[in-house]
């Protein structure tokens, strides 16, 4: 077990790098706002007074890009059964069918810099006169701060020490969680996790195995995801890993595979193709799912009788793991036992700490994204 809510099987490798524990202690002891956002000591820059003006009859719409929305999307989908409000996410430049909607929205517009081109365009096109708006951006002059003044909208301060992909447990993810009616403080689990010897040991061992794979020229981190509600969790993970570690001709390429659909497409390659991959299996145990119609089950498929979808998917997961093990394909496995704020917070903490530690081991800065800035500059040159 990783925690009481998460069953975890780590990579089967005995290779040790021996520096990870030291780096972890250094990270946890730093006075770092990013790390603090994972713990209960973090001071939020919002309160309920910031959201009291929202109209309870309106749906919610979150406008942003990348880390500004991915964390909130992960939360919304993972815990959707607990959320009674409807949220729409505008996270690309192809969502303009929303403009045709006559209804009004409670808009949450998020950009750390306040000058993200796609967010500016979407806000410019989609926000209507009767919408109610709230902005999360840094305290400085920017397009969004000026727009907020024009609309006489509330502004919540985006912590300037926390980059977008790491911001899920700061205001960027927790204010949306509050709007969703969730207990946002339960996401911040670092205080308990640092006391959990099993969690810390597994985290360290996991990072050391990953470094070993990279040294062995295995660069693809493929997620074998059996939980549809976790799709955006791994879209968030994909940005976190790719943007944090893809530097100086180093890095990990995160690939999301949706199961069991991908058994009928890319699984052949995973099993018998090139061997520069390592895998993460992910599954969430659910109590209720549709059952097969026994009357329609033919004698040749009697093994499906009295089975529900979750039983069938879990059997597929276990079977795939058995085949992977026989073929010596490296994998780890997460199984969620309880779907709540605490569990999701534990997963956020695990993947954030893992990514930072891998960056430290590779001797790269896991907190910047210099190459992406080049594209932003060239785009502005073309549009001028």
C-alpha positions, -999 to +999 in steps of 0.1 A: +000+000+000+011+036-007-015+050+017-047+035+031-065+047+000-040+037-027-026+003-034+007+006-051+032-019-067+065-003-075+089-010-104+108-043-100+144-031-100+171-034-075+192-006-089+200+021-064+211+057-071+214+066-034+210+104-038+173+107-038+167+106-001+192+134+005+175+155-023+141+148-008+151+161+026+166+192+010+134+199-009+111+194+021+133+216+043+134+245+018+112+275+025+096+269-009+061+283-017+055+255-041+062+227-015+043+247+011+012+247-012+011+209-007+007+213+030-019+227+054+003+256+063-002+273+029-020+306+032-046+310+004-051+344-012-088+338-015-118+335+008-155+330+005-161+367+000-143+364-034-170+341-046-202+354-029-211+375-060-214+344-082-249+336-093-260+302-081-283+298-111-254+302-136-231+274-147-194+278-142-168+283-169-131+282-163-109+299-190-072+293-191-044+273-207-022+244-195-016+244-158-041+271-153-070+247-160-056+211-161-055+207-123-091+219-119-102+196-147-085+167-130-103+175-098-137+180-115-135+147-134-120+126-107-146+137-081-175+144-105-200+122-086-196+144-056-201+177-075-236+190-082-226+221-102-218+221-139-184+233-150-171+239-186-134+243-193-122+265-222-086+254-226-079+258-263-087+281-293-113+258-308-141+263-282-160+291-298-193+272-301-197+284-265-201+319-279-234+309-294-249+300-260-274+325-248-270+316-212-248+335-188-218+321-169-199+325-137-164+329-154-131+321-136-103+334-158-068+322-149-034+332-162-003+336-140+012+363-163-021+378-172-009+380-208-014+344-221-025+349-257-050+321-259-066+331-226-069+367-238-085+357-270-110+334-253-119+360-227-123+386-254-147+365-274-166+346-248-173+369-219-208+385-221-221+416-205-243+398-179-216+372-170-201+373-135-163+372-136-134+364-112-098+365-122-067+347-108-035+365-120-004+380-105-005+414-089+010+434-117-002+454-148-013+430-175-041+425-200-062+405-175-057+429-146-068+457-168-098+437-181-108+429-145-108+467-137-129+474-168-154+447-158-152+457-121-144+421-113-127+405-083-090+396-086-074+368-066-036+369-064-018+341-083+013+332-062+042+344-084+065+317-069+044+288-082+043+280-119+012+268-136+018+231-137+027+230-100-002+252-090-029+226-085-029+228-047-026+266-047-053+291-055-054+279-091-068+245-082-083+251-048-105+280-056-122+260-083-124+231-058-141+254-034-166+265-061-173+228-068-184+224-032-154+202-023-134+204+009-103+219-007-082+218+025-084+180+024-063+179-008-032+192+010-018+159+024+020+166+026+019+170+064+007+134+068+027+119+039+061+130+053+052+109+084+043+079+063+074+058+060+059+036+034+049+065+011+084+081+014+102+049+008+081+040-022+086+076-036+124+073-033+125+038-048+103+049-076+125+079-085+156+057-084+140+032-107+131+059-131+166+073-132+179+038-139+155+035-169+166+069-183+203+058-180+192+026-199+177+048-226+141+042-217+125+076-222+088+069-227+066+069-196+033+053-208+002+054-186-021+024-190-052+041-177-083+020-168-102+048-152-120+072-175-125+097-147-087+100-143-080+110-179-075+147-170-054+137-140-029+122-165-033+151-189-021+172-159+007+146-152+017+148-189+023+185-187+040+183-154+065+157-165+071+169-201+074+206-193+095+202-161+120+176-174+123+182-212+154+203-212+191+201-222+184+171-245+170+152-215+136+143-203+107+119-203+079+116-229+046+109-211+020+091-232-016+084-221-031+051-232-069+046-226-079+011-217-093-013-227-097+005-260-059+006-267-056-031-263-069-031-299-044-006-312-010+001-296-008-028-271+009-049-298+037-024-300+039-021-262+044-059-259+065-067-290+079-034-303+109-013-292+119-015-256+125+021-246+093+023-225+083+020-189+047+019-178+022+030-151-010+010-146-039+030-131-072+016-119-100+028-095-122+003-077-159+013-081-188-003-063-214+000-091-213-006-129-235-021-155-238-060-156-239-082-186-273-095-197-270-132-189-298-141-213-277-129-242-244-146-232-236-174-255-221-207-242-187-198-257-187-166-235-200-181-202-170-166-184-189-132-188-220-144-170-228-124-138-199-101-145-201-063-144-179-039-164-156-032-135-149-069-130-141-073-166-118-043-168-100-054-136-094-088-150-080-072-182-056-051-161-044-081-140-040-102-172-019-074-189+003-070-158+009-108-159+020-106-195+042-076-189+059-094-160+065-125-182+080-103-209+102-083-184+085-050-193+090-026-164+058-013-148+043+001-116+007+000-106-017+023-087-051+011-075-075+037-059-095+022-031-114+054-022-122+083-045-121+115-025-102+148-020-076+131+003-068+104-022-064+128-051-043+151-030-020+122-022-016+115-060-009+151-067+018+152-040+034+119-052+037+131-088+049+166-080+076+154-056+086+126-080+090+151-109+111+176-088+134+148-076+139+134-111+148+169-122+173+173-094+189+139-102+192+149-139+208+182-128+182+203-146+159+231-133+124+214-131+106+248-126+112+267-158+102+262-195+126+284-216+120+268-250+082+274-249+089+311-243+106+312-278+074+302-295+054+329-276+079+356-288+078+344-324+040+342-324+038+379-313+063+389-341+041+372-367+009+388-355+023+423-352 
